[in-house]
Amino acid sequence: MNTDERIDALAQNLHLLGSIQRDFENKVDQFQTQVLQFQTEVRQSFRVLTELHRDNEKRMGQVMDAITRLANIAANHEERLDRLEGQ
């Protein structure tokens, strides 16, 4: 292999390496874009879940209040029945 052939082979290798590098950079850019989109989706999902949790906590408080009121009503009825039976 003479000098010109070696230079030509090196030039081809450099061209090939440049092409591979560009493809790699494009794939990295695409991956970064996908990661950013995923992060955005995760943040949105987290906000929705936080809001749903807050709503569920509020509803649970309302349910607990209703149960307490029902328990008081049941206790009052039981006392009334006991008094009526005692008369």
C-alpha positions as CSV (number, residue, x, y, z in Angstrom):
1,M,0.0,0.0,0.0
2,N,1.6,3.3,-1.1
3,T,1.3,6.6,0.7
4,D,-1.6,7.9,-1.5
5,E,-3.6,4.7,-0.8
6,R,-2.9,5.1,2.9
7,I,-4.0,8.7,2.9
8,D,-7.1,7.8,0.9
9,A,-7.9,5.0,3.4
10,L,-7.4,7.4,6.4
11,A,-9.7,9.9,4.7
12,Q,-12.4,7.3,4.2
13,N,-12.0,6.2,7.9
14,L,-12.2,9.8,9.0
15,H,-15.3,10.3,6.9
16,L,-16.9,7.2,8.3
17,L,-16.0,8.2,11.9
18,G,-17.5,11.6,11.3
19,S,-20.7,10.0,10.0
20,I,-20.8,7.7,13.1
21,Q,-20.2,10.7,15.4
22,R,-23.1,12.7,13.8
23,D,-25.4,9.7,14.1
24,F,-24.5,9.3,17.8
25,E,-25.0,13.0,18.5
26,N,-28.4,12.8,16.8
27,K,-29.4,9.8,18.9
28,V,-28.2,11.6,22.1
29,D,-30.2,14.7,21.1
30,Q,-33.3,12.5,20.5
31,F,-32.8,10.8,23.8
32,Q,-32.4,14.1,25.7
33,T,-35.7,15.3,24.1
34,Q,-37.4,12.1,25.2
35,V,-36.1,12.4,28.7
36,L,-37.3,16.0,28.9
37,Q,-40.7,15.0,27.7
38,F,-40.8,12.2,30.2
39,Q,-39.8,14.6,33.0
40,T,-42.6,16.9,32.0
41,E,-45.1,14.1,32.0
42,V,-43.9,12.9,35.4
43,R,-44.2,16.4,36.9
44,Q,-47.8,16.7,35.5
45,S,-48.7,13.3,36.8
46,F,-47.2,14.2,40.2
47,R,-49.3,17.4,40.3
48,V,-52.5,15.5,39.5
49,L,-51.7,12.8,42.1
50,T,-51.0,15.4,44.7
51,E,-54.3,17.1,43.9
52,L,-56.2,13.8,44.0
53,H,-54.5,13.0,47.4
54,R,-55.6,16.3,48.8
55,D,-59.2,15.7,47.6
56,N,-59.2,12.2,49.1
57,E,-57.9,13.5,52.4
58,K,-60.7,16.1,52.4
59,R,-63.3,13.4,51.6
60,M,-61.9,11.1,54.2
61,G,-62.3,13.9,56.8
62,Q,-65.9,14.3,55.7
63,V,-66.6,10.6,55.9
64,M,-65.1,10.5,59.4
65,D,-67.3,13.4,60.5
66,A,-70.4,11.6,59.0
67,I,-69.5,8.4,60.9
68,T,-69.1,10.3,64.1
69,R,-72.4,12.0,63.6
70,L,-74.1,8.7,62.9
71,A,-72.5,7.1,65.9
72,N,-73.8,10.0,68.1
73,I,-77.3,9.5,66.5
74,A,-77.2,5.8,67.2
75,A,-76.1,6.4,70.8
76,N,-78.9,8.9,71.3
77,H,-81.5,6.5,69.9
78,E,-80.2,3.7,72.1
79,E,-80.5,5.9,75.2
80,R,-84.0,6.9,74.2
81,L,-85.0,3.3,73.6
82,D,-83.5,2.4,77.0
83,R,-85.5,5.2,78.7
84,L,-88.7,4.1,76.9
85,E,-88.2,0.5,77.9
86,G,-87.5,1.5,81.4
87,Q,-90.8,3.4,81.8
